[in-house]
């Protein structure tokens, strides 16, 4: 890890930078984490999750996590209370579980569909449609025993055959899932099917109508956690075969049914009274997709929950403010927002350029002066509190002198007039404002390194497609954990053959260590290996790690109970109660 002295924040160099960006610092910008993998665009910033987790196969193992609610007891079987829960949301790029790559879509999909296992509000892997399972002594074969009373929304019984068909569909190249190899590729035969070598996944067998057997290639402690991702959800074959727009009228198994969906206007969920884990308390969930000022809507009682922007925090934390009693604190999400660089394209094919850009940013000052300390500056890949998090990892600090030296030593720094042009792609409509934190970063690169970066904005759904096709030279995005295991960050995002490796990072030593960690049975040794991996990745700088999710402020109406504020995206709406 490169080390050096941090520049004093009150040095003439730094004061000059702040003076140039001072007009920007009086503005504010609501921050959205995009799960590049699981991009987040939720208005309330409380879907942090998959988001967004999960322990080892014992179900009881997992990291220490935080979960806060409003005067809530542990999750219980829901009884009929009724009521409507209203909130502002964002258009989901897809409602097809097998095509899900982002947190916005996943937050809705996990309420409509389900799989063999799920994540509880206290972030443990727990049974869903499977009531139990066995793991063979060699750790390769999982036998799932399904509940006898689970039905699709049309009251048709769910069987092991439905799961077999769903896994086959998810892994079919024709389906076009961009992430199925990462989440289901451990199952014997999935890779062969994805490459067109076979038509059926050998490792998935129906023993009888209520028993499903899954065989994986090597014993992996985190495998059961991967089955909570939507690529493993069960679908109704007849529903899917009605046509390409089947997901607008989905026949799921989850606690809610999709009642109405008009993109750009609204999405409405209605309770599934036959849900096998207990019917929801709510009758309806109304998601407003047409935009609007959430704070104003909250004050007018048009919605029941709202994220709090920086401009309102001081007012709401004043005890004399009527809404102060509604203000809640959500635990920091297991997330990392970052700028990725395509290491196969100039100038990012030179590690010294990537390192220089990292050193040229004062993340702590941006977090404090621009983002009101609502985020935590990221030193590495893994977020604080996450398994294998390395508190001693130094990362990159603001050191303009070091940044300038590295740039000059690079193969491109000797001729800045011919420096390769850089285009940074962000999610957003044409002409939309760019986040203030990003504006400050761009200004810092101009002043410290003399590097101009062009911003290109792309609509969210298109952005996700282009991201997975590795079309970006440089991009800003965020990753929220799907389950609490470092494999979900380090392996999925940096293994050279991973489809989620959007920076095209390729290091043989990192690959070797990642492969070793996959099958290591000693948790401490495994986490130590992941810490080595993270150090190597940070040193090679395919990312500019920016922020980890900080403690968020959220307004929740006093009549709302049991709205779980978790660090991952989990099915939570069935627990919510309205008491007016």
C-alpha positions as CSV (number, residue, x, y, z in Angstrom):
1,X,0.0,0.0,0.0
2,X,1.4,3.5,-1.0
3,X,1.9,5.7,2.0
4,X,2.7,9.3,2.5
5,X,1.8,12.4,4.5
6,X,-1.6,13.9,4.2
7,X,-1.8,17.5,3.0
8,X,-3.0,20.0,5.7
9,X,-6.5,21.0,4.9
10,X,-5.7,24.6,5.5
11,X,-2.7,24.8,3.2
12,X,-2.7,27.5,0.5
13,X,-3.2,24.8,-2.2
14,X,-6.3,23.5,-0.5
15,X,-7.7,26.9,0.4
16,X,-7.4,27.8,-3.3
17,X,-9.4,24.7,-4.3
18,X,-12.2,25.5,-1.8
19,X,-12.4,29.1,-2.9
20,X,-12.9,28.0,-6.5
21,X,-15.7,25.6,-5.6
22,X,-17.3,27.8,-2.9
23,X,-20.3,28.7,-5.0
24,X,-21.1,25.0,-5.3
25,X,-20.9,24.3,-1.5
26,X,-24.0,26.3,-0.8
27,X,-26.1,23.9,-2.8
28,X,-27.0,20.4,-1.9
29,X,-27.7,17.1,-3.7
30,X,-29.6,14.0,-2.7
31,X,-27.4,11.0,-3.1
32,X,-28.4,7.8,-4.7
33,X,-26.4,4.6,-4.6
34,X,-26.6,2.6,-7.8
35,X,-26.0,-1.2,-7.2
36,X,-23.9,-1.9,-10.2
37,X,-24.7,-4.8,-9.8
38,X,-27.5,-3.4,-7.6
39,X,-27.9,0.2,-8.4
40,X,-30.1,2.1,-6.0
41,X,-32.4,5.0,-6.9
42,X,-34.8,4.9,-4.0
43,X,-36.0,8.3,-3.0
44,X,-35.9,7.5,0.7
45,X,-32.5,6.0,0.8
46,X,-33.8,3.3,3.1
47,X,-33.8,0.3,0.7
48,X,-30.2,-0.1,1.6
49,X,-29.7,-3.7,1.7
50,X,-29.4,-6.9,-0.9
51,X,-28.9,-4.0,-1.0
52,X,-28.4,-4.6,0.1
53,X,-27.8,-10.4,4.7
54,X,-26.7,-13.6,4.8
55,X,-24.9,-16.0,7.1
56,X,-23.4,-19.4,6.5
57,X,-25.5,-22.5,5.8
58,X,-26.2,-23.0,9.5
59,X,-28.6,-20.1,9.2
60,X,-27.5,-18.7,12.6
61,X,-24.1,-17.6,11.5
62,X,-23.6,-14.1,10.2
63,X,-22.1,-10.7,11.0
64,X,-23.3,-8.4,13.7
65,X,-25.8,-6.1,12.0
66,X,-28.0,-3.2,12.9
67,X,-31.7,-3.1,12.3
68,X,-34.0,-0.4,13.6
69,X,-37.8,0.0,13.5
70,X,-40.5,2.0,15.2
71,X,-41.2,0.3,18.6
72,X,-41.1,-3.1,16.9
73,X,-40.9,-6.5,18.5
74,X,-39.2,-9.4,16.6
75,X,-41.0,-10.4,13.4
76,X,-44.2,-12.2,14.0
77,X,-46.9,-13.8,11.9
78,X,-49.0,-11.0,10.4
79,X,-52.7,-10.6,11.3
80,X,-55.2,-8.5,9.4
81,X,-54.8,-4.8,10.3
82,X,-55.5,-3.2,6.9
83,X,-54.5,0.2,5.6
84,X,-52.5,1.7,2.8
85,X,-48.8,2.5,2.9
86,X,-47.8,5.3,0.5
87,X,-44.3,6.3,-0.6
88,X,-42.4,7.9,-3.5
89,X,-40.4,5.4,-5.6
90,X,-38.6,5.1,-8.9
91,X,-39.5,3.2,-12.1
92,X,-38.0,-0.3,-11.8
93,X,-35.9,-1.2,-14.9
94,X,-37.4,-4.7,-14.8
95,X,-40.0,-6.8,-12.8
96,X,-38.5,-10.1,-14.1
97,X,-36.6,-11.7,-11.2
98,X,-34.3,-13.5,-13.5
99,X,-33.2,-10.3,-15.2
100,X,-32.7,-8.3,-12.1
101,X,-29.4,-6.5,-11.6
102,X,-30.4,-3.4,-9.6
103,X,-31.7,-2.6,-6.1
104,X,-34.6,-0.6,-7.4
105,X,-36.1,-3.5,-9.2
106,X,-35.1,-6.0,-6.4
107,X,-37.0,-3.9,-3.8
108,X,-40.3,-4.6,-5.6
109,X,-39.5,-8.1,-6.9
110,X,-38.8,-9.5,-3.4
111,X,-42.3,-8.5,-2.4
112,X,-44.0,-10.2,-5.3
113,X,-41.9,-13.3,-5.8
114,X,-39.9,-15.7,-3.6
115,X,-37.5,-18.6,-3.6
116,X,-36.3,-21.5,-1.6
117,X,-34.8,-19.2,1.1
118,X,-35.0,-15.5,2.0
119,X,-33.4,-12.9,4.3
120,X,-35.1,-12.0,7.5
121,X,-35.2,-8.4,8.9
122,X,-32.3,-9.3,11.2
123,X,-30.3,-10.3,8.1
124,X,-30.3,-14.1,8.5
125,X,-30.9,-16.7,5.8
126,X,-34.2,-18.3,6.7
127,X,-36.6,-20.7,5.0
128,X,-39.1,-19.3,2.5
129,X,-40.8,-21.8,0.2
130,X,-38.4,-24.5,1.4
131,X,-39.3,-25.4,5.0
132,X,-35.9,-27.1,5.6
133,X,-32.9,-28.5,3.9
134,X,-30.0,-30.9,4.3
135,X,-26.4,-30.6,3.2
136,X,-24.3,-33.6,2.4
137,X,-21.2,-34.4,4.4
138,X,-19.0,-33.4,1.5
139,X,-20.8,-30.0,1.2
140,X,-21.8,-30.5,-2.4
141,X,-25.4,-31.6,-2.4
142,X,-28.3,-29.5,-0.9
143,X,-31.7,-31.2,-0.6
144,X,-34.6,-28.8,-0.1
145,X,-37.9,-29.9,1.3
146,X,-40.8,-27.6,0.2
147,X,-43.7,-26.5,2.2
148,X,-46.9,-28.3,1.3
149,X,-49.2,-25.2,1.4
150,X,-47.3,-22.8,-0.9
151,X,-49.3,-21.4,-3.9
152,X,-48.8,-18.9,-6.6
153,X,-51.1,-15.9,-6.4
154,X,-53.7,-17.8,-8.5
155,X,-53.8,-20.5,-5.8
156,X,-51.9,-23.1,-7.9
157,X,-49.6,-25.2,-5.7
158,X,-45.8,-24.7,-6.1
159,X,-43.8,-27.9,-6.6
160,X,-40.2,-28.9,-7.1
161,X,-41.0,-29.1,-10.8
162,X,-41.7,-25.3,-10.8
163,X,-38.3,-24.7,-9.3
164,X,-36.6,-27.0,-11.8
165,X,-38.3,-25.2,-14.7
166,X,-37.4,-21.8,-13.2
167,X,-33.7,-22.6,-12.7
168,X,-33.6,-23.9,-16.3
169,X,-35.2,-20.7,-17.5
170,X,-32.9,-18.4,-15.5
171,X,-29.8,-20.2,-16.9
172,X,-31.1,-20.3,-20.5
173,X,-28.9,-18.0,-22.7
174,X,-32.2,-17.0,-24.4
175,X,-33.4,-15.4,-21.2
176,X,-30.4,-13.1,-21.3
177,X,-29.7,-12.8,-17.6
178,X,-26.6,-10.6,-17.1
179,X,-25.7,-12.0,-13.7
180,X,-26.9,-15.6,-13.6
181,X,-23.4,-17.0,-13.9
182,X,-22.3,-15.1,-10.8
183,X,-25.2,-16.2,-8.6
184,X,-26.0,-19.7,-9.9
185,X,-22.7,-20.6,-11.7
186,X,-21.7,-22.8,-8.7
187,X,-24.4,-25.3,-9.6
188,X,-23.1,-28.3,-11.6
189,X,-24.0,-27.8,-15.3
190,X,-25.0,-24.1,-15.2
191,X,-21.8,-23.0,-17.0
192,X,-22.2,-25.7,-19.6
193,X,-25.7,-24.6,-20.3
194,X,-24.8,-20.9,-20.5
195,X,-22.1,-21.8,-23.1
196,X,-24.6,-23.9,-25.1
197,X,-23.0,-27.3,-24.3
198,X,-26.1,-28.7,-22.8
199,X,-29.8,-28.0,-22.6
200,X,-30.4,-29.0,-19.0
201,X,-28.7,-28.2,-15.7
202,X,-27.2,-31.5,-14.5
203,X,-27.0,-30.3,-10.9
204,X,-30.7,-29.7,-10.4
205,X,-32.9,-32.7,-9.8
206,X,-36.5,-33.2,-8.8
207,X,-36.7,-36.1,-6.2
208,X,-40.4,-35.8,-5.8
209,X,-43.0,-33.0,-6.0
210,X,-41.9,-31.5,-2.8
211,X,-38.1,-32.3,-2.8
212,X,-35.5,-30.6,-4.9
213,X,-31.8,-31.5,-5.0
214,X,-29.1,-29.1,-6.0
215,X,-25.4,-30.1,-6.5
216,X,-22.6,-27.6,-6.6
217,X,-19.1,-27.9,-8.0
218,X,-17.2,-27.3,-4.8
219,X,-18.2,-26.9,-1.1
220,X,-18.8,-23.2,-0.6
221,X,-20.1,-21.8,2.6
222,X,-21.9,-18.9,1.0
223,X,-23.8,-20.8,-1.6
224,X,-27.1,-20.9,0.3
225,X,-27.0,-17.1,0.6
226,X,-26.8,-16.8,-3.2
227,X,-30.2,-18.5,-3.5
228,X,-31.8,-15.4,-1.9
229,X,-31.0,-13.4,-5.1
230,X,-33.9,-13.1,-7.6
231,X,-32.2,-15.3,-10.2
232,X,-33.2,-18.2,-8.0
233,X,-36.8,-17.3,-7.6
234,X,-39.6,-19.6,-8.7
235,X,-41.8,-18.5,-11.6
236,X,-45.1,-19.8,-13.0
237,X,-44.4,-21.4,-16.4
238,X,-47.9,-20.7,-17.7
239,X,-47.6,-17.0,-16.6
240,X,-44.2,-16.5,-18.3
241,X,-45.3,-18.2,-21.5
242,X,-48.2,-15.7,-22.0
243,X,-45.8,-13.4,-23.8
244,X,-43.0,-10.9,-23.4
245,X,-45.0,-8.6,-21.2
246,X,-45.9,-11.3,-18.6
247,X,-44.1,-9.4,-15.8
248,X,-46.8,-6.7,-16.0
249,X,-49.2,-9.3,-14.7
250,X,-47.0,-11.6,-12.6
251,X,-48.2,-14.7,-10.8
252,X,-45.7,-14.7,-8.0
253,X,-45.6,-16.4,-4.6
254,X,-44.7,-13.4,-2.5
255,X,-46.6,-11.5,0.2
256,X,-48.0,-9.0,-2.3
257,X,-49.6,-9.1,-5.7
258,X,-49.0,-6.5,-8.4
259,X,-52.3,-4.7,-8.7
260,X,-51.5,-1.9,-11.1
261,X,-48.4,-0.5,-12.8
262,X,-48.2,2.6,-15.0
263,X,-44.6,3.5,-15.6
264,X,-43.9,7.0,-14.7
265,X,-47.1,7.3,-12.7
266,X,-47.7,4.7,-10.0
267,X,-47.2,1.1,-9.0
268,X,-49.7,-0.5,-6.6
269,X,-49.3,-3.8,-4.6
270,X,-52.1,-5.6,-2.9
271,X,-51.9,-8.1,-0.1
272,X,-51.7,-11.8,-0.8
273,X,-54.0,-13.2,1.9
274,X,-52.8,-16.7,1.3
275,X,-49.1,-16.0,1.8
276,X,-47.4,-19.0,3.3
277,X,-45.4,-17.1,5.9
278,X,-48.5,-15.2,7.1
279,X,-50.6,-12.5,5.3
280,X,-49.4,-8.9,5.4
281,X,-50.9,-6.4,7.7
282,X,-51.3,-3.9,4.9
283,X,-54.1,-4.0,2.4
284,X,-52.2,-2.0,-0.2
285,X,-48.9,-0.4,-0.9
286,X,-48.9,2.6,-3.3
287,X,-45.7,3.7,-4.9
288,X,-45.7,7.1,-6.6
289,X,-43.5,7.1,-9.7
290,X,-44.3,10.5,-11.1
291,X,-41.8,12.4,-9.0
292,X,-42.6,15.3,-6.7
293,X,-41.0,16.9,-3.6
294,X,-41.0,14.2,-1.0
295,X,-40.6,16.5,1.9
296,X,-43.6,18.6,0.8
297,X,-45.6,15.5,0.1
298,X,-44.8,14.2,3.6
299,X,-45.8,17.4,5.3
300,X,-49.1,17.3,3.4
301,X,-49.7,13.6,4.5
302,X,-49.6,12.4,0.9
303,X,-46.9,9.8,1.8
304,X,-45.9,7.9,4.9
305,X,-42.1,7.9,4.6
306,X,-39.6,10.3,3.1
307,X,-35.9,10.6,2.9
308,X,-34.3,13.7,4.5
309,X,-32.0,15.9,2.4
310,X,-29.1,17.9,3.8
311,X,-31.2,21.1,3.6
312,X,-33.7,19.8,6.1
313,X,-31.6,18.0,8.6
314,X,-30.9,20.9,11.0
315,X,-34.5,22.0,11.0
316,X,-35.8,18.5,11.7
317,X,-33.3,17.8,14.5
318,X,-34.6,20.9,16.3
319,X,-36.8,19.6,19.2
320,X,-39.2,22.5,18.6
321,X,-39.9,21.3,15.0
322,X,-43.2,19.5,14.9
323,X,-41.8,16.8,12.6
324,X,-38.8,16.1,14.8
325,X,-40.5,13.2,16.5
326,X,-41.0,11.5,13.1
327,X,-37.3,11.6,12.4
328,X,-35.6,8.2,12.5
329,X,-32.0,7.0,12.0
330,X,-31.4,4.2,9.7
331,X,-28.2,2.1,10.1
332,X,-25.4,2.6,7.5
333,X,-26.0,0.4,4.5
334,X,-23.5,-2.3,3.5
335,X,-22.6,-0.3,0.4
336,X,-19.8,1.4,-1.5
337,X,-20.2,4.2,-4.0
338,X,-17.2,4.4,-6.4
339,X,-15.9,5.6,-9.7
340,X,-14.8,2.7,-11.9
341,X,-12.1,2.9,-14.6
342,X,-11.8,0.5,-17.5
343,X,-8.2,-0.8,-17.1
344,X,-8.0,-1.9,-20.7
345,X,-8.5,1.6,-22.2
346,X,-6.1,4.5,-22.2
347,X,-5.2,6.3,-20.0
348,X,-6.5,3.8,-17.4
349,X,-4.3,1.0,-18.7
350,X,-1.6,2.7,-16.7
351,X,-1.8,2.1,-12.9
352,X,-0.1,5.3,-12.1
353,X,-2.8,7.3,-13.7
354,X,-5.4,5.5,-11.7
355,X,-3.4,6.0,-8.5
356,X,-2.9,9.7,-9.3
357,X,-6.6,10.3,-9.6
358,X,-7.2,8.6,-6.2
359,X,-4.6,10.8,-4.5
360,X,-6.1,14.0,-6.0
361,X,-9.3,13.9,-4.0
362,X,-9.9,15.0,-0.5
363,X,-12.8,12.7,0.3
364,X,-13.0,13.6,4.0
365,X,-13.5,17.3,3.2
366,X,-16.1,16.6,0.5
367,X,-17.9,14.3,2.9
368,X,-18.0,17.0,5.6
369,X,-18.4,20.2,3.6
370,X,-20.5,19.0,0.7
371,X,-22.3,15.9,2.0
372,X,-22.8,17.0,5.7
373,X,-21.1,13.8,6.9
374,X,-24.1,11.7,5.7
375,X,-21.6,9.3,4.2
376,X,-18.3,7.7,5.3
377,X,-15.2,8.2,3.1
378,X,-14.2,4.9,1.6
379,X,-10.7,3.6,2.0
380,X,-11.3,0.3,0.2
381,X,-13.9,-1.9,-1.2
382,X,-15.7,-3.5,1.9
383,X,-17.9,-1.3,4.0
384,X,-17.4,-0.8,7.8
385,X,-18.9,-3.6,9.8
386,X,-18.9,-6.0,6.9
387,X,-17.3,-9.5,7.3
388,X,-13.5,-9.2,6.6
389,X,-13.6,-5.4,6.8
390,X,-10.0,-4.2,7.4
391,X,-9.8,-1.3,9.8
392,X,-6.1,-0.9,9.1
393,X,-6.4,-0.5,5.4
394,X,-5.0,2.9,4.6
395,X,-6.3,3.5,1.1
396,X,-5.7,6.8,-0.6
397,X,-5.6,10.1,1.2
398,X,-5.4,13.6,-0.3
399,X,-1.8,14.1,-1.5
400,X,-1.6,16.4,-4.5
401,X,2.2,16.3,-4.7
402,X,2.1,12.5,-4.8
403,X,-0.6,12.6,-7.4
404,X,1.4,14.9,-9.6
405,X,4.5,12.7,-9.4
406,X,2.6,9.6,-10.3
407,X,1.0,11.3,-13.3
408,X,4.4,12.5,-14.5
409,X,5.8,9.0,-14.1
410,X,3.0,7.5,-16.1
411,X,3.3,6.8,-19.8
412,X,0.8,9.6,-20.5
413,X,2.0,12.3,-18.1
414,X,4.9,13.6,-20.2
415,X,2.7,15.1,-22.9
416,X,-0.5,16.5,-21.3
417,X,-1.5,18.2,-24.5
418,X,-2.1,14.8,-26.0
419,X,-3.4,13.2,-22.8
420,X,-6.2,10.7,-23.8
421,X,-9.6,12.2,-23.4
422,X,-11.7,10.9,-20.5
423,X,-15.5,10.5,-20.5
424,X,-17.2,9.7,-17.2
425,X,-20.6,8.2,-17.6
426,X,-23.3,8.7,-14.9
427,X,-26.9,7.7,-14.7
428,X,-29.3,10.5,-15.4
429,X,-31.4,12.2,-18.0
430,X,-29.9,14.6,-20.5
431,X,-29.3,18.0,-18.9
432,X,-29.9,16.7,-15.3
433,X,-27.8,18.1,-12.5
434,X,-24.6,16.2,-11.6
435,X,-24.1,15.4,-8.0
436,X,-22.3,18.2,-6.1
437,X,-19.7,15.7,-4.7
438,X,-18.8,14.8,-8.3
439,X,-18.5,18.4,-9.3
440,X,-16.0,18.9,-6.6
441,X,-14.0,15.8,-7.6
442,X,-13.9,17.0,-11.2
443,X,-12.6,20.4,-10.1
444,X,-10.0,18.8,-7.9
445,X,-8.7,16.8,-10.9
446,X,-8.5,20.0,-13.0
447,X,-6.5,21.9,-10.4
448,X,-4.3,19.2,-9.0
449,X,-3.6,17.2,-12.2
450,X,-4.7,19.4,-15.1
451,X,-7.0,16.7,-16.3
452,X,-10.4,17.6,-17.8
453,X,-13.1,15.0,-17.6
454,X,-16.2,15.1,-19.8
455,X,-19.5,14.0,-18.2
456,X,-21.9,11.8,-20.2
457,X,-25.4,11.1,-18.8
458,X,-27.4,8.0,-19.7
459,X,-30.9,7.0,-18.7
460,X,-30.9,4.5,-15.9
461,X,-32.1,1.3,-17.7
462,X,-29.8,2.0,-20.7
463,X,-27.0,2.7,-18.3
464,X,-27.3,-0.7,-16.7
465,X,-27.3,-2.4,-20.1
466,X,-24.2,-0.5,-21.2
467,X,-22.5,-1.1,-17.9
468,X,-22.8,-4.9,-18.2
469,X,-21.6,-4.7,-21.8
470,X,-18.4,-2.9,-20.5
471,X,-19.0,0.1,-22.8
472,X,-17.8,2.7,-20.3
473,X,-14.4,4.2,-20.1
474,X,-15.1,5.6,-16.6
475,X,-18.3,5.4,-14.6
476,X,-19.8,6.3,-11.3
477,X,-22.0,3.7,-9.5
478,X,-22.4,1.9,-6.2
479,X,-22.6,-1.6,-5.0
480,X,-24.9,-2.8,-2.1
481,X,-24.2,-6.2,-0.7
482,X,-26.6,-9.0,-1.6
483,X,-25.6,-11.0,1.4
484,X,-23.0,-10.5,4.2
485,X,-20.0,-12.3,2.7
486,X,-16.9,-10.6,1.2
487,X,-17.2,-12.9,-1.8
488,X,-20.2,-10.7,-2.8
489,X,-17.9,-7.7,-3.3
490,X,-14.4,-9.0,-4.0
491,X,-15.1,-12.1,-6.1
492,X,-18.2,-10.9,-8.0
493,X,-16.6,-7.5,-8.9
494,X,-12.9,-8.3,-9.4
495,X,-12.5,-11.9,-10.5
496,X,-11.2,-11.6,-14.0
497,X,-13.8,-13.8,-15.6
498,X,-16.8,-12.3,-13.6
499,X,-19.4,-10.6,-15.8
500,X,-19.7,-8.0,-13.0
501,X,-16.1,-7.0,-13.4
502,X,-16.9,-3.8,-15.2
503,X,-13.4,-2.4,-14.9
504,X,-11.8,-5.4,-16.7
505,X,-9.4,-5.7,-13.8
506,X,-7.1,-8.7,-14.3
507,X,-4.5,-9.8,-11.7
508,X,-3.5,-13.5,-11.7
509,X,-2.6,-13.3,-8.0
510,X,-5.9,-11.9,-7.1
511,X,-7.7,-14.6,-9.1
512,X,-5.7,-17.3,-7.4
513,X,-6.5,-15.9,-3.9
514,X,-10.2,-15.6,-4.8
515,X,-10.3,-19.2,-6.0
516,X,-8.6,-20.3,-2.7
517,X,-11.1,-18.3,-0.6
518,X,-14.1,-19.9,-2.4
519,X,-13.4,-23.3,-0.8
520,X,-11.6,-22.3,2.4
521,X,-13.6,-23.8,5.3
522,X,-11.8,-21.9,8.1
523,X,-13.6,-18.6,8.4
524,X,-10.7,-16.7,9.8
525,X,-8.3,-17.9,7.1
526,X,-10.9,-17.1,4.5
527,X,-11.4,-13.6,5.7
528,X,-7.6,-13.1,5.9
529,X,-7.4,-14.1,2.3
530,X,-10.0,-11.6,1.3
531,X,-8.2,-8.9,3.2
532,X,-5.1,-9.7,1.1
533,X,-7.2,-9.5,-2.0
534,X,-8.6,-6.1,-1.1
535,X,-5.1,-4.7,-0.4
536,X,-4.0,-5.9,-3.9
537,X,-7.1,-4.4,-5.5
538,X,-6.7,-1.1,-3.8
539,X,-3.0,-0.9,-4.7
540,X,-3.9,-1.5,-8.4
541,X,-6.7,1.1,-8.2
542,X,-9.3,-0.1,-10.7
543,X,-11.7,1.9,-8.5
544,X,-11.8,5.3,-6.9
545,X,-13.7,4.3,-3.8
546,X,-15.8,7.2,-2.7
547,X,-18.3,6.6,0.0
548,X,-19.9,4.0,2.2
549,X,-23.5,4.5,3.3
550,X,-23.7,6.6,6.4
551,X,-26.4,6.8,9.0
552,X,-29.4,8.1,7.2
553,X,-32.3,10.2,8.5
554,X,-35.7,9.2,7.5
555,X,-39.2,10.6,8.3
556,X,-41.8,8.0,9.1
557,X,-45.4,8.8,10.1
558,X,-46.3,8.0,13.7
559,X,-49.1,5.7,12.6
560,X,-46.6,3.5,10.8
561,X,-45.2,0.6,12.8
562,X,-42.8,-2.3,12.0
563,X,-41.1,-0.6,9.1
564,X,-37.7,-2.3,9.4
565,X,-34.7,-0.1,8.5
566,X,-32.0,-2.6,7.5
567,X,-28.6,-2.6,5.9
568,X,-29.7,-4.7,3.0
569,X,-32.7,-5.0,0.8
570,X,-35.0,-7.5,2.5
571,X,-38.7,-8.4,2.2
572,X,-40.1,-6.0,4.8
573,X,-43.5,-4.7,3.7
574,X,-45.5,-7.6,5.1
575,X,-44.5,-6.6,8.6
576,X,-45.6,-2.9,8.3
577,X,-48.8,-1.9,10.2
578,X,-50.9,1.3,9.9
579,X,-52.6,2.5,13.0
580,X,-54.6,5.6,12.4
